[in-house]
Amino acid sequence: MRESDAILREEFAKAGLDKKVWQYFTVVPDFKSVGMKNHARCFEYMVIIRAINTIDAMTASIEKIDWDVLEKITNRILAEVDNVNRVCYDMSPKRTCWRRYKAAT
């Protein structure tokens, strides 16, 4: 995970996103997936990229990252990080339950 996160941070800095995005990191789940690497099927880990912005730390919106930047990050992670065959971008916003609570009361 440290290797993929270092790549993400380096590429975000090059693209100026480190000053624009509130929080960004990579996650490596504890399961594997089937994918292709070096023209062969493989069973390896995936890396998930998360990049969010917020004004209150209770809600968060997904940062729209330029496709070229995501592609460069993906290619570097796949080439430079061992035992990884897939890179995903987490598109899940963080909504607060407070609105539902307020509406119910």
N, C-alpha and C positions, 0 to 999 in steps of 0.2 A: 504494500500500500504506500509506503514512503516513496518508492521510486515513481509510481504513477502520480502521486500528489506533487512531487518535485517537478515533474514534467508539466503538469497543469499550471502550477505557479509560475514557472519560467515562461510558458507561452502566454499566460494572461498578462504578465508584466510586459512582454514584447508587444502585445496588442493594446496596451494601455487599459486593460480591463481590471487590473488590480486596484485601480483608483476609482473605478466605476461600480464594481460589484461588492456588496456588503460582505457576503460570505461565500466561499467556494472551496470545494474539497473533493477528494475521491473516496470511494468506499469499495471494498472488496468483500462481497458476501461469502459465507462459508458453504458454498456449493459450486459445482462446476456445470458447464454446458458444452454441448457438441458444437464445434466450429471448424473453421479451416485455417491452417497455418502452414506456410511453406508448401502449398499445393497438396495438403493431405488433411484428412479428418483428424481432429484431436479433441480431447476431453480435458478442458482446462478452465481456469477461473475467468470471471468477467470483472471489469472495472466499471463502476457507476460514477458519473460526474454529476455534481450538484452545484448550482450557482444561483444564488437568490439575492434579492434586495428587500429591504424592509425599512419602515420608519419607526416602528414600535417594538420590534423583536417578538411580537405576538402573532403577527401575520407575515406572510412573505410572498412575493411574486417571483416568478421564474425570469431570469435574465435571458433575453434573446441574444444568443451568441452567434456571430457571423459563421456561416457554414464553413468557410475556408479555415477559420481558426479551429473549429471543432474537428475538421478533417485532419488538420496538422497534428493536433493533440492525439487523436485516435491513432494515426499512423505511427507517431513516435512511441506511444504506449505499447502498441502491438509489436513494434520492432525492438524496443529496448527493455521491456519488462518480461522476465521469464514467467512461464506458466499462465499467460493471459491470452485468450483468443477472441475476446469480445469487449467492446466499449459501448456503454449505454449513457444516455443523457436523461437525468431525472426531470420530468416535466410536471411534477406534482406541486401545486401551490400549497402554502400552509394557510389555512383559513382558521379563524378562531371560532370556538363554539359559543362565545359570548353573545353573538347576535341571536342564535337560537334560544339561548337561555333568557335573554331580555324579552324576546317575542313571546315566550311561554309564560312570563310572569306578569 
